[in-house]
Amino acid sequence: MKAKFLIPFVLFVILVGFLAVGLNRDPQEVPSPLIGKLAPAFEVPQLANSKNTFSPESMKGQVWILNVWASWCVACREEHPALVELGKLKLAPLIGLNYKDKRDDALAMLARQGDPYTLSAFDGNGRVGIDYGVYGVPETYIIDKAGIIRFKQIGPVTTQVLNQKIIPLLAELKSR
């Protein structure tokens, strides 16, 4: 009779253990299978001028930042002042990837809030975002001189993330 209750009890304890571990993890630190791998190739029109295109291939030989954003994204608007500050530092080219947005809405947001980007590419159908494994905007990637993704930030870039992670990593990668 005791064995009949022992098995469900043990399974319950194991389930509670998994739940406790999961609740103590930081949701911003979802591991990315792309870290340490070559950034996916793409070529899309630029946001400001659709006759010009952008491709990561044009960034080879430099450390650069890819920030996936959209004008409809509340968290993107929250992170925007930090990106404006990062853009002013000119530590590395900051490339915006406008994701599943309307071109006019995106351009209006940049005109209103400031444009921190070296340039913005336009991913209107979200295909590039899918290739990069975007969970939701905003997301930010640091890509090294060889085109390898070295860092992924899920969610807004904050001053704390800039100072503790992004700026030191940019300095390290540029010195290599």
Summary of the structure (lengths in Angstrom):
residues: 176
radius of gyration: 19.9
end to end distance: 66.3
largest distance: 76.1
contacts: 506
relative contact order: 0.19
helix: 43%
strand: 20%
